[in-house]
């Protein structure tokens, strides 16, 4: 096990599970992950491999014997009749038969209904009345001559979720982890490999959890298909409800005036709308109006009575166009149905997750390490819904007075939610508080900037804060930095041609280098920013050089060697065909697989010879600095070396990010150009 896995098992023994086990036991059972992990948590919550294998077989046996597959429902009903089976796993929903004054259950997969349920059971588990709950149930069959009598008898019912929870123990165990370790633990608990994500990408994943720990939190995520937008809401928590197709009625969501029964918002912590985007979708205007009121005031009306609820709302949908296209021609909410593409509705959104920053899910992004049983993490989040940590930054950081009350509330709720998830002991450092506040401001600013495109009556807002040194810091969205030529807020068309591939940070030193030769300067690139190329970063500065020395201690494994090769390709593009260039690499030797490292270098050396590039390398064990020095007098300081790109699928020859650097997401890095 990795050091982190050992630490997780040491402090949360019995509450964690190896995340790849879900796939191992799922088979053809169409059940949420939290159901499977509940069972795995009973039998596989250990680090002992033999116990894990035994537990897997036990869970497989339970699923094979008790999970009701719809295609085998008739066989299961027969087994219950013949007294060969009584315990089943199924999704059960309950309705009140007001004519007979009884509660009756419907078993989704077993295919039976009108099964009598005691009122005490319904009172104890009220979510049975709305949407249904996965349960382990004991059921019997007793035939009666009376045709009106239902032969199915529900003996007992137990929702699949934790029965007890020690919050103080959770807080004590959290103190044993560093911030980085804890974030990685949470990412592994969601099911992902933290090595596949940068810090900003990890925070974007964690924002998806805020609706489960923050009351009346309104979140939207729009982006390309296949990025896992709805995964958290369908698989992660028994306290969330995902509405497929994004269409729902007022009685189903809020209240049925005819029966007086509450809708989804009265029983679930989070109600998520899948496939929310789509201009052609039919939308009930009455639903939009009541949602506006609920999202703003936490209340809705039933006749003359006003009711309140605390369910958070998440809206997820797919976009059809690139960010640059949407900014050029419309706005980032462009894909929404017309009735939802309304400034009053969108102004209720607290945070806009930029789904275009989230990579399409690949196989290597899933983890085989340990994480919390998702039901345990769901209870952690639920326990904190009544807390408010928005005050934590107030003594050190001050929001600009220009920020309106609604904007301030949105920022505070996002900040509070992230504190609950990452720092439940409220022990974040000043730097960590500032990082989360900036992130929360950006998420709300993304909403407000688009509102000013949709409705020009909205006043421009200066999203800024004052840091502990008394300096005002203005926050910008990543899109604002990346597409400065088309990130206008007025909605008026820009007459000048856009250059969306050139980040704003590169405007000074690099553009000057392209126009009139290289000059000294400094470049800052944010995490997940795109549009970065070695040709743009280094081309003008290595042009004309006959000797280039690259110092980078981390050119050891495949993707680092590939970065080196791409840097050499940049040199090859700016080098005259009749000139010879020497490139010397100073790096450190790989401790465990130096043979592979040497193989990379030898292949690079061999491929470069025919084009007049002489590549050589030297191993030094004490180097730490990363820079490029040319015999033309330039020194380029690289805080991350050449390793500036996030992970991408290097094995897919047809992936555009594999072929073109500018379409890759970047890590956060800085480059300084000095003339020696």
BALUMGU-394571 format. One record per residue (C-alpha): residue in one letter; residue number from 1; x, y, z. Coordinates in nm, 3 decimals. Each point is the difference from the previous one (the first is absolute). Layout:
// residues N
   vexza   baba         u         v         w
       A    NUM         X         Y         Z
...
// end
This chain:
// residues 676
   vexza   baba         u         v         w
       X      1     0.000     0.000     0.000
       X      2     0.101     0.360    -0.054
       X      3     0.088     0.209     0.308
       X      4    -0.333     0.182    -0.036
       X      5    -0.194    -0.329    -0.016
       X      6     0.175    -0.119     0.317
       X      7    -0.092     0.326     0.173
       X      8    -0.362    -0.023    -0.112
       X      9    -0.031    -0.356     0.131
       X     10     0.174     0.092     0.325
       X     11    -0.233     0.286     0.091
       X     12    -0.324    -0.108    -0.172
       X     13     0.015    -0.378     0.037
       X     14    -0.331    -0.166    -0.088
       X     15    -0.129     0.312    -0.179
       X     16     0.204    -0.026    -0.320
       X     17     0.004    -0.230    -0.297
       X     18     0.223    -0.057    -0.299
       X     19    -0.174     0.186    -0.278
       X     20     0.066    -0.247    -0.280
       X     21    -0.201    -0.263     0.188
       X     22    -0.329     0.156    -0.113
       X     23     0.071    -0.107    -0.358
       X     24     0.109    -0.341     0.122
       X     25    -0.336    -0.073     0.164
       X     26    -0.247     0.198    -0.208
       X     27    -0.041    -0.242    -0.290
       X     28    -0.332     0.067    -0.171
       X     29    -0.167     0.141     0.312
       X     30    -0.141     0.344    -0.081
       X     31     0.041     0.152     0.346
       X     32     0.162     0.326     0.119
       X     33     0.356    -0.007     0.127
       X     34    -0.110     0.088     0.352
       X     35    -0.204    -0.322     0.015
       X     36     0.297    -0.211    -0.106
       X     37     0.239     0.185     0.228
       X     38    -0.241    -0.042     0.289
       X     39     0.032    -0.376    -0.047
       X     40     0.375     0.021    -0.060
       X     41     0.030     0.207     0.316
       X     42    -0.158    -0.284     0.194
       X     43     0.238    -0.267    -0.131
       X     44     0.304     0.166    -0.164
       X     45     0.081     0.300     0.221
       X     46     0.351    -0.126     0.067
       X     47     0.350     0.014    -0.146
       X     48     0.056    -0.375     0.032
       X     49     0.003    -0.147    -0.352
       X     50    -0.134    -0.341     0.104
       X     51    -0.288     0.161     0.189
       X     52    -0.073     0.223    -0.299
       X     53    -0.021    -0.298    -0.237
       X     54    -0.224    -0.186     0.243
       X     55    -0.217     0.309     0.037
       X     56    -0.029     0.042    -0.377
       X     57    -0.127    -0.356    -0.035
       X     58    -0.249     0.061     0.282
       X     59    -0.133     0.318    -0.161
       X     60    -0.022    -0.172    -0.339
       X     61    -0.197    -0.280     0.162
       X     62    -0.236     0.249     0.169
       X     63    -0.059     0.183    -0.328
       X     64    -0.047    -0.321    -0.194
       X     65    -0.245    -0.135     0.254
       X     66    -0.190     0.309     0.116
       X     67     0.028     0.275    -0.264
       X     68    -0.307    -0.004    -0.222
       X     69     0.083     0.027    -0.369
       X     70    -0.304     0.107    -0.200
       X     71     0.056    -0.273    -0.257
       X     72    -0.018    -0.261     0.278
       X     73    -0.284     0.156     0.199
       X     74    -0.236    -0.289    -0.079
       X     75     0.249    -0.255     0.131
       X     76     0.055     0.199     0.321
       X     77    -0.375     0.030     0.060
       X     78    -0.027    -0.378    -0.041
       X     79     0.284    -0.057     0.248
       X     80    -0.174     0.222     0.255
       X     81    -0.326    -0.191    -0.053
       X     82     0.179    -0.333     0.050
       X     83     0.162     0.130     0.321
       X     84     0.348    -0.031    -0.153
       X     85     0.072     0.369     0.035
       X     86    -0.124     0.285     0.213
       X     87     0.274     0.268     0.014
       X     88     0.038     0.219    -0.311
       X     89     0.181     0.318    -0.107
       X     90    -0.221     0.233    -0.205
       X     91    -0.104     0.362    -0.044
       X     92    -0.321     0.052     0.195
       X     93    -0.241     0.293    -0.022
       X     94    -0.317     0.053     0.206
       X     95    -0.329     0.177    -0.072
       X     96    -0.301     0.074     0.218
       X     97    -0.318    -0.168    -0.118
       X     98    -0.242     0.258     0.143
       X     99    -0.307    -0.203    -0.098
       X    100     0.102    -0.288     0.225
       X    101     0.214     0.214     0.234
       X    102     0.307    -0.224    -0.033
       X    103     0.356     0.043    -0.119
       X    104     0.095    -0.220    -0.290
       X    105     0.346    -0.081    -0.135
       X    106     0.120    -0.054    -0.354
       X    107     0.311    -0.212    -0.064
       X    108     0.169     0.142    -0.311
       X    109     0.184    -0.312    -0.120
       X    110    -0.210    -0.273     0.160
       X    111    -0.303     0.136    -0.186
       X    112    -0.255    -0.014     0.282
       X    113    -0.207     0.281     0.148
       X    114    -0.271     0.077     0.252
       X    115     0.201    -0.177     0.269
       X    116    -0.121     0.118     0.342
       X    117     0.254     0.200     0.201
       X    118    -0.045     0.086     0.371
       X    119    -0.049     0.372     0.067
       X    120     0.283    -0.018     0.256
       X    121     0.245    -0.110    -0.273
       X    122    -0.104     0.288    -0.227
       X    123     0.027     0.247     0.286
       X    124     0.353    -0.123     0.075
       X    125     0.112     0.008    -0.366
       X    126    -0.195     0.282    -0.167
       X    127     0.215     0.002    -0.314
       X    128    -0.187    -0.315    -0.100
       X    129    -0.283     0.236    -0.093
       X    130     0.209     0.201    -0.246
       X    131     0.207    -0.163    -0.271
       X    132     0.064    -0.328     0.177
       X    133     0.290    -0.141     0.201
       X    134     0.227    -0.301    -0.046
       X    135    -0.076    -0.240     0.281
       X    136     0.064    -0.347     0.134
       X    137    -0.347    -0.142     0.058
       X    138    -0.148    -0.321     0.140
       X    139    -0.308    -0.098    -0.198
       X    140    -0.237    -0.299     0.011
       X    141    -0.277    -0.140    -0.219
       X    142    -0.334    -0.111     0.145
       X    143    -0.281    -0.070    -0.243
       X    144    -0.356     0.092     0.100
       X    145    -0.329    -0.094    -0.166
       X    146    -0.107     0.366     0.016
       X    147     0.103     0.152    -0.334
       X    148     0.038     0.342     0.159
       X    149     0.263    -0.124     0.242
       X    150     0.361     0.049    -0.114
       X    151     0.195    -0.322     0.067
       X    152     0.330     0.178     0.060
       X    153     0.085     0.082     0.362
       X    154     0.284     0.234     0.095
       X    155     0.153    -0.134     0.322
       X    156     0.280     0.254     0.042
       X    157     0.182     0.270    -0.193
       X    158     0.340     0.161     0.049
       X    159     0.131     0.283    -0.220
       X    160     0.358    -0.057    -0.114
       X    161     0.189     0.264     0.194
       X    162     0.206     0.038     0.314
       X    163    -0.179    -0.051     0.329
       X    164     0.241     0.201     0.217
       X    165     0.258     0.273    -0.044
       X    166     0.272     0.144     0.229
       X    167     0.063     0.358    -0.113
       X    168     0.246     0.082     0.280
       X    169     0.207    -0.303    -0.094
       X    170    -0.002     0.118    -0.360
       X    171     0.130     0.345     0.100
       X    172     0.275    -0.155     0.213
       X    173     0.114    -0.224    -0.283
       X    174    -0.003     0.288    -0.250
       X    175     0.269     0.175     0.207
       X    176     0.246    -0.279    -0.085
       X    177     0.001     0.096    -0.370
       X    178     0.166     0.289    -0.177
       X    179    -0.220     0.211    -0.230
       X    180     0.144    -0.165    -0.311
       X    181    -0.044    -0.349     0.146
       X    182    -0.359     0.075     0.097
       X    183    -0.096     0.136    -0.341
       X    184     0.154    -0.309    -0.161
       X    185    -0.196    -0.221     0.242
       X    186    -0.324     0.171    -0.104
       X    187     0.085    -0.034    -0.370
       X    188     0.071    -0.371     0.051
       X    189    -0.331    -0.030     0.188
       X    190    -0.182     0.138    -0.304
       X    191     0.178    -0.271    -0.198
       X    192     0.271     0.194    -0.184
       X    193     0.379    -0.019    -0.002
       X    194     0.126     0.330     0.148
       X    195     0.317    -0.022    -0.212
       X    196    -0.218     0.065    -0.306
       X    197    -0.113     0.342     0.129
       X    198     0.160     0.331     0.090
       X    199    -0.101     0.198     0.308
       X    200    -0.259     0.209    -0.184
       X    201    -0.152    -0.306    -0.167
       X    202    -0.027    -0.170     0.339
       X    203    -0.187     0.302     0.138
       X    204    -0.240    -0.013    -0.296
       X    205    -0.074    -0.363     0.088
       X    206    -0.056     0.092     0.366
       X    207    -0.237     0.288    -0.085
       X    208    -0.237    -0.266    -0.133
       X    209    -0.036    -0.120     0.362
       X    210    -0.105     0.337     0.144
       X    211    -0.377    -0.053    -0.065
       X    212     0.018    -0.295     0.242
       X    213     0.151     0.202     0.288
       X    214    -0.144     0.348    -0.062
       X    215    -0.371     0.076     0.031
       X    216    -0.178     0.166    -0.292
       X    217     0.311     0.011    -0.215
       X    218    -0.056     0.051    -0.373
       X    219     0.266    -0.137    -0.234
       X    220     0.028    -0.028    -0.378
       X    221     0.251    -0.189    -0.212
       X    222     0.004     0.022    -0.378
       X    223     0.265    -0.166    -0.213
       X    224     0.082    -0.271    -0.256
       X    225    -0.143    -0.351     0.019
       X    226     0.177    -0.272     0.194
       X    227     0.152     0.205     0.283
       X    228    -0.196    -0.170     0.280
       X    229    -0.229     0.294     0.077
       X    230    -0.291    -0.210     0.131
       X    231     0.205    -0.279     0.163
       X    232     0.006     0.156     0.347
       X    233    -0.373     0.060     0.007
       X    234    -0.104    -0.348    -0.120
       X    235     0.262    -0.224     0.163
       X    236     0.146     0.185     0.293
       X    237    -0.256     0.059     0.272
       X    238    -0.330    -0.149     0.120
       X    239    -0.100     0.357     0.090
       X    240    -0.003     0.123    -0.360
       X    241    -0.252    -0.044    -0.282
       X    242     0.091     0.023    -0.368
       X    243    -0.282     0.089    -0.238
       X    244     0.088    -0.147    -0.337
       X    245    -0.087     0.203    -0.305
       X    246    -0.023     0.321     0.201
       X    247    -0.381     0.014    -0.023
       X    248    -0.219    -0.005     0.310
       X    249    -0.342     0.133     0.104
       X    250    -0.087     0.248     0.273
       X    251    -0.185    -0.263     0.212
       X    252     0.292    -0.243    -0.030
       X    253     0.261     0.258     0.097
       X    254    -0.181     0.222     0.249
       X    255    -0.354    -0.087     0.113
       X    256    -0.313    -0.170    -0.126
       X    257    -0.284     0.241     0.080
       X    258    -0.259    -0.277    -0.049
       X    259     0.148    -0.239     0.258
       X    260     0.209     0.242     0.206
       X    261     0.306    -0.229    -0.032
       X    262     0.343     0.160    -0.014
       X    263     0.222    -0.049    -0.304
       X    264     0.367    -0.082    -0.038
       X    265     0.133     0.318     0.164
       X    266    -0.169    -0.098     0.325
       X    267     0.187    -0.329     0.041
       X    268     0.334     0.009    -0.180
       X    269     0.316     0.195     0.082
       X    270     0.081     0.049    -0.366
       X    271    -0.222    -0.011    -0.307
       X    272     0.202    -0.014    -0.322
       X    273    -0.129     0.056    -0.353
       X    274     0.182    -0.211    -0.258
       X    275     0.007     0.099    -0.369
       X    276    -0.110     0.349     0.104
       X    277     0.128     0.162    -0.318
       X    278    -0.181    -0.014    -0.333
       X    279    -0.177     0.292    -0.165
       X    280    -0.278    -0.223    -0.134
       X    281    -0.108    -0.127     0.342
       X    282    -0.356     0.081     0.103
       X    283    -0.008     0.184     0.330
       X    284    -0.297     0.091     0.217
       X    285     0.019     0.376     0.069
       X    286    -0.183    -0.051     0.330
       X    287     0.279    -0.236     0.108
       X    288     0.265     0.258    -0.087
       X    289    -0.184     0.268     0.199
       X    290    -0.037    -0.213     0.312
       X    291     0.365    -0.109    -0.030
       X    292     0.110     0.364    -0.012
       X    293    -0.179     0.069     0.326
       X    294     0.127    -0.317     0.167
       X    295     0.361     0.052    -0.107
       X    296    -0.004     0.358     0.129
       X    297    -0.213    -0.029     0.315
       X    298     0.008    -0.374     0.087
       X    299    -0.382    -0.002    -0.007
       X    300    -0.282    -0.091    -0.236
       X    301    -0.377     0.045     0.015
       X    302    -0.276    -0.255     0.032
       X    303    -0.323     0.189    -0.054
       X    304    -0.007     0.261     0.274
       X    305     0.265    -0.177     0.206
       X    306     0.376     0.058    -0.032
       X    307     0.231    -0.295     0.060
       X    308     0.377    -0.016     0.042
       X    309     0.259    -0.262    -0.091
       X    310     0.378    -0.031     0.005
       X    311     0.078    -0.215    -0.303
       X    312     0.287     0.124    -0.214
       X    313    -0.033    -0.002    -0.376
       X    314     0.257    -0.105    -0.259
       X    315    -0.045     0.046    -0.373
       X    316     0.227    -0.190    -0.239
       X    317    -0.006     0.005    -0.378
       X    318     0.209    -0.042    -0.312
       X    319     0.131     0.279    -0.220
       X    320     0.024    -0.027    -0.378
       X    321     0.252     0.276    -0.067
       X    322     0.345     0.106     0.120
       X    323     0.041     0.271     0.261
       X    324     0.142     0.237    -0.263
       X    325    -0.303    -0.056    -0.224
       X    326    -0.246     0.067     0.284
       X    327     0.185     0.313     0.108
       X    328     0.015     0.126    -0.355
       X    329    -0.363    -0.061    -0.096
       X    330    -0.210    -0.018     0.318
       X    331     0.086    -0.089     0.360
       X    332     0.105    -0.299     0.210
       X    333    -0.366    -0.079     0.085
       X    334    -0.087    -0.018    -0.370
       X    335    -0.096    -0.372     0.004
       X    336    -0.277     0.038     0.260
       X    337    -0.370    -0.018    -0.095
       X    338    -0.146     0.343    -0.076
       X    339    -0.208     0.022     0.318
       X    340     0.307    -0.078     0.214
       X    341     0.218     0.238    -0.203
       X    342    -0.145     0.271     0.218
       X    343     0.208     0.244     0.203
       X    344    -0.228    -0.015     0.305
       X    345     0.032    -0.380     0.015
       X    346     0.374    -0.009    -0.068
       X    347     0.069     0.271     0.259
       X    348    -0.097    -0.258     0.265
       X    349     0.294    -0.224    -0.098
       X    350     0.276     0.009     0.262
       X    351     0.279    -0.166    -0.200
       X    352     0.061    -0.084    -0.366
       X    353     0.232    -0.300    -0.044
       X    354     0.181     0.043    -0.333
       X    355    -0.055    -0.352    -0.131
       X    356     0.233     0.066    -0.293
       X    357     0.289    -0.007     0.248
       X    358    -0.089    -0.354     0.112
       X    359     0.168    -0.269    -0.210
       X    360    -0.206    -0.267    -0.172
       X    361     0.018    -0.304     0.226
       X    362     0.270    -0.251    -0.101
       X    363     0.074    -0.341     0.145
       X    364     0.327     0.113     0.158
       X    365    -0.184     0.268     0.200
       X    366    -0.172    -0.254     0.227
       X    367     0.174    -0.106     0.319
       X    368     0.075    -0.343     0.142
       X    369     0.097     0.152     0.336
       X    370    -0.203     0.039     0.318
       X    371    -0.268     0.258     0.068
       X    372    -0.297     0.046     0.229
       X    373    -0.300    -0.219    -0.049
       X    374    -0.208     0.260    -0.183
       X    375    -0.290    -0.041     0.241
       X    376     0.232     0.099     0.286
       X    377     0.114     0.311    -0.188
       X    378    -0.363     0.079    -0.081
       X    379    -0.081    -0.006     0.374
       X    380     0.302     0.223     0.072
       X    381    -0.134     0.260    -0.241
       X    382    -0.359    -0.030     0.124
       X    383     0.113     0.050     0.360
       X    384     0.141     0.343    -0.089
       X    385    -0.301     0.145    -0.182
       X    386    -0.100     0.207     0.301
       X    387     0.349     0.154     0.043
       X    388     0.111     0.334    -0.147
       X    389     0.371     0.066    -0.044
       X    390    -0.027     0.305    -0.226
       X    391     0.130     0.222     0.280
       X    392     0.343    -0.164     0.011
       X    393     0.162     0.235    -0.254
       X    394    -0.156     0.320     0.137
       X    395     0.280     0.088     0.243
       X    396     0.272    -0.029    -0.265
       X    397    -0.168     0.068    -0.334
       X    398    -0.265     0.252    -0.095
       X    399    -0.225    -0.016    -0.306
       X    400    -0.033     0.317    -0.207
       X    401    -0.290     0.224     0.103
       X    402    -0.111     0.002    -0.366
       X    403    -0.099    -0.367     0.024
       X    404    -0.379    -0.020     0.045
       X    405    -0.178    -0.193     0.274
       X    406    -0.105    -0.279    -0.237
       X    407     0.354    -0.034    -0.139
       X    408     0.141     0.007     0.353
       X    409    -0.241    -0.271     0.118
       X    410     0.099    -0.221    -0.296
       X    411     0.371     0.043     0.075
       X    412    -0.053    -0.067     0.370
       X    413    -0.198    -0.319    -0.059
       X    414     0.263    -0.141    -0.236
       X    415     0.281     0.094     0.239
       X    416    -0.187    -0.156     0.294
       X    417    -0.064    -0.320    -0.196
       X    418     0.366    -0.040    -0.095
       X    419     0.105     0.058     0.361
       X    420    -0.239    -0.275     0.115
       X    421     0.142    -0.242    -0.255
       X    422     0.372     0.078     0.033
       X    423     0.042     0.163     0.344
       X    424    -0.280    -0.131     0.225
       X    425     0.212     0.094     0.305
       X    426     0.008     0.364    -0.124
       X    427     0.382    -0.005     0.016
       X    428     0.090     0.132    -0.345
       X    429     0.300     0.234    -0.031
       X    430    -0.042     0.356    -0.129
       X    431     0.139    -0.106    -0.339
       X    432    -0.247    -0.289    -0.021
       X    433    -0.291     0.224     0.096
       X    434     0.100     0.248    -0.270
       X    435     0.028    -0.276    -0.263
       X    436    -0.352    -0.127     0.074
       X    437    -0.145     0.352     0.009
       X    438     0.149     0.083    -0.342
       X    439    -0.140    -0.325    -0.137
       X    440    -0.347     0.081     0.140
       X    441     0.011     0.353    -0.142
       X    442     0.096    -0.127    -0.345
       X    443    -0.292    -0.246    -0.007
       X    444    -0.251     0.276     0.072
       X    445     0.172     0.249    -0.230
       X    446    -0.041    -0.245    -0.288
       X    447    -0.376     0.014     0.059
       X    448    -0.014     0.379     0.032
       X    449     0.211     0.071    -0.306
       X    450    -0.240    -0.202    -0.214
       X    451    -0.302     0.171     0.157
       X    452     0.137     0.334    -0.119
       X    453     0.001    -0.139    -0.354
       X    454    -0.358    -0.130     0.029
       X    455    -0.145     0.308     0.173
       X    456     0.175     0.334    -0.042
       X    457    -0.185     0.147     0.300
       X    458     0.240    -0.184     0.232
       X    459     0.269     0.231     0.131
       X    460     0.365    -0.089    -0.041
       X    461     0.144    -0.141     0.323
       X    462     0.361     0.016     0.115
       X    463     0.065    -0.346     0.138
       X    464     0.290     0.070     0.232
       X    465     0.113    -0.047     0.358
       X    466     0.253     0.154     0.235
       X    467     0.279    -0.234     0.115
       X    468     0.167     0.002     0.346
       X    469     0.261     0.246    -0.130
       X    470    -0.275     0.250    -0.081
       X    471     0.040    -0.040    -0.375
       X    472    -0.302    -0.027    -0.228
       X    473     0.005    -0.313    -0.218
       X    474    -0.228    -0.013    -0.304
       X    475    -0.125    -0.350    -0.087
       X    476    -0.037    -0.111    -0.362
       X    477    -0.144    -0.317    -0.148
       X    478     0.226    -0.231    -0.195
       X    479    -0.202     0.074    -0.317
       X    480     0.062     0.370     0.053
       X    481     0.375    -0.063     0.006
       X    482    -0.003    -0.246    -0.286
       X    483    -0.227     0.189    -0.243
       X    484     0.052     0.370     0.073
       X    485    -0.095     0.111    -0.351
       X    486    -0.352    -0.147     0.018
       X    487    -0.076    -0.002     0.371
       X    488    -0.214     0.313    -0.026
       X    489    -0.280     0.050     0.252
       X    490    -0.234     0.238    -0.175
       X    491    -0.132    -0.250    -0.252
       X    492     0.113     0.226    -0.284
       X    493     0.186    -0.168    -0.283
       X    494     0.373     0.062    -0.013
       X    495     0.100     0.137    -0.339
       X    496     0.364    -0.098     0.035
       X    497     0.103    -0.356    -0.097
       X    498     0.048    -0.220     0.304
       X    499     0.311    -0.195     0.085
       X    500    -0.145    -0.256     0.240
       X    501     0.302    -0.228    -0.005
       X    502     0.236     0.256     0.153
       X    503    -0.032     0.038     0.380
       X    504     0.003     0.349     0.144
       X    505     0.304    -0.074     0.212
       X    506     0.210    -0.059    -0.311
       X    507    -0.097     0.331    -0.157
       X    508     0.303     0.200     0.111
       X    509     0.328    -0.195    -0.031
       X    510    -0.106    -0.263    -0.252
       X    511    -0.196     0.222    -0.240
       X    512     0.286     0.249    -0.002
       X    513     0.239    -0.287    -0.066
       X    514    -0.208    -0.105    -0.299
       X    515    -0.028     0.354    -0.136
       X    516     0.339     0.162     0.061
       X    517     0.222    -0.261     0.157
       X    518     0.021    -0.137     0.355
       X    519    -0.006     0.226     0.304
       X    520     0.031    -0.054     0.372
       X    521    -0.324    -0.073     0.182
       X    522    -0.205    -0.230     0.219
       X    523    -0.286    -0.238    -0.086
       X    524    -0.255    -0.145     0.244
       X    525    -0.233    -0.281    -0.108
       X    526    -0.290    -0.122     0.213
       X    527    -0.095    -0.361     0.056
       X    528    -0.232    -0.143    -0.270
       X    529     0.083     0.285    -0.238
       X    530     0.028    -0.102    -0.364
       X    531     0.165     0.157    -0.302
       X    532     0.360    -0.056     0.116
       X    533     0.264    -0.127    -0.244
       X    534     0.376    -0.046     0.027
       X    535     0.028     0.183    -0.332
       X    536    -0.163     0.306     0.157
       X    537     0.184    -0.027     0.332
       X    538     0.350    -0.074    -0.128
       X    539     0.016     0.031    -0.381
       X    540     0.117     0.362    -0.024
       X    541     0.251    -0.047     0.285
       X    542     0.176    -0.308    -0.137
       X    543     0.002     0.121    -0.362
       X    544     0.355     0.062    -0.122
       X    545     0.163    -0.195     0.285
       X    546     0.263    -0.263    -0.081
       X    547     0.039    -0.123     0.359
       X    548    -0.295    -0.049     0.239
       X    549     0.035    -0.137     0.353
       X    550    -0.320    -0.125     0.166
       X    551     0.021    -0.066     0.373
       X    552    -0.293    -0.199     0.139
       X    553     0.042    -0.269     0.269
       X    554    -0.327    -0.168    -0.095
       X    555     0.044    -0.146    -0.348
       X    556    -0.037    -0.358     0.112
       X    557    -0.323    -0.166    -0.108
       X    558    -0.185    -0.022    -0.330
       X    559    -0.213     0.317     0.006
       X    560     0.300     0.207     0.115
       X    561     0.215    -0.142    -0.281
       X    562    -0.280     0.080    -0.243
       X    563    -0.005     0.362     0.125
       X    564     0.374     0.011    -0.070
       X    565    -0.055    -0.130    -0.351
       X    566    -0.266     0.263    -0.064
       X    567     0.241     0.272     0.118
       X    568     0.256    -0.134    -0.249
       X    569    -0.270     0.011    -0.270
       X    570    -0.042     0.373     0.075
       X    571     0.374     0.048    -0.046
       X    572    -0.020    -0.196    -0.326
       X    573    -0.276     0.228    -0.132
       X    574     0.197     0.322     0.056
       X    575     0.341    -0.140    -0.104
       X    576     0.123     0.062    -0.356
       X    577     0.038    -0.328    -0.186
       X    578     0.368     0.063    -0.068
       X    579     0.093     0.079     0.362
       X    580     0.098    -0.235     0.282
       X    581    -0.130     0.039     0.357
       X    582     0.133    -0.169     0.312
       X    583    -0.254    -0.070     0.275
       X    584     0.140    -0.118     0.333
       X    585    -0.230    -0.131     0.273
       X    586     0.111     0.010     0.362
       X    587    -0.231    -0.219     0.208
       X    588    -0.003    -0.256     0.282
       X    589     0.012    -0.374    -0.044
       X    590    -0.315    -0.202     0.063
       X    591     0.060    -0.214     0.308
       X    592    -0.212    -0.303    -0.087
       X    593    -0.016    -0.013    -0.380
       X    594     0.311     0.172    -0.133
       X    595     0.016    -0.247    -0.291
       X    596    -0.332     0.130    -0.132
       X    597     0.113     0.359     0.045
       X    598     0.317    -0.069    -0.201
       X    599    -0.209    -0.170    -0.267
       X    600    -0.209     0.318    -0.038
       X    601     0.309     0.219    -0.034
       X    602     0.170    -0.230    -0.249
       X    603    -0.311    -0.006    -0.221
       X    604    -0.024     0.380     0.010
       X    605     0.368     0.031    -0.083
       X    606    -0.031    -0.236    -0.295
       X    607    -0.310     0.172    -0.143
       X    608     0.156     0.349     0.026
       X    609     0.326    -0.073    -0.184
       X    610    -0.143     0.008    -0.357
       X    611    -0.140     0.354     0.047
       X    612     0.321     0.152     0.139
       X    613    -0.082    -0.004     0.372
       X    614     0.264    -0.155     0.224
       X    615    -0.167    -0.111     0.322
       X    616     0.203    -0.100     0.306
       X    617    -0.069    -0.041     0.369
       X    618     0.179     0.018     0.335
       X    619    -0.117    -0.139     0.333
       X    620     0.042     0.210     0.315
       X    621    -0.150    -0.103     0.332
       X    622    -0.002     0.339     0.175
       X    623    -0.179     0.226    -0.250
       X    624    -0.328     0.170     0.094
       X    625    -0.029     0.299    -0.234
       X    626    -0.186    -0.024    -0.332
       X    627     0.098     0.229    -0.283
       X    628     0.106     0.032    -0.364
       X    629     0.322     0.183    -0.093
       X    630     0.092     0.088    -0.361
       X    631     0.329     0.117    -0.149
       X    632    -0.188     0.304    -0.132
       X    633    -0.019     0.142     0.353
       X    634    -0.344    -0.114     0.119
       X    635    -0.081    -0.171     0.330
       X    636    -0.356    -0.127     0.036
       X    637    -0.100    -0.087     0.359
       X    638    -0.256    -0.284     0.021
       X    639    -0.164    -0.055     0.337
       X    640    -0.145    -0.335    -0.118
       X    641     0.257    -0.088    -0.264
       X    642    -0.160    -0.136    -0.317
       X    643    -0.267    -0.189     0.194
       X    644    -0.271     0.264    -0.051
       X    645    -0.288    -0.207    -0.142
       X    646    -0.268    -0.195     0.185
       X    647    -0.031    -0.370    -0.074
       X    648    -0.156    -0.084    -0.333
       X    649    -0.048    -0.321    -0.196
       X    650     0.341    -0.040    -0.162
       X    651    -0.097    -0.346    -0.127
       X    652    -0.283     0.130    -0.219
       X    653     0.154     0.111    -0.328
       X    654    -0.328     0.160    -0.104
       X    655    -0.045     0.214     0.313
       X    656     0.046     0.364    -0.097
       X    657     0.176     0.073     0.331
       X    658     0.253    -0.265    -0.095
       X    659     0.079     0.175    -0.327
       X    660    -0.027     0.370     0.091
       X    661     0.138     0.149     0.320
       X    662    -0.234     0.300    -0.003
       X    663    -0.299    -0.227     0.062
       X    664     0.146    -0.147     0.319
       X    665    -0.085     0.121     0.349
       X    666     0.298     0.148     0.180
       X    667     0.129    -0.025     0.351
       X    668     0.059     0.332     0.176
       X    669     0.348     0.127    -0.089
       X    670     0.214     0.308    -0.054
       X    671     0.277     0.083    -0.248
       X    672     0.249     0.287     0.030
       X    673     0.211     0.122    -0.295
       X    674     0.337     0.157     0.091
       X    675     0.269     0.143    -0.227
       X    676     0.344    -0.094     0.133
// end
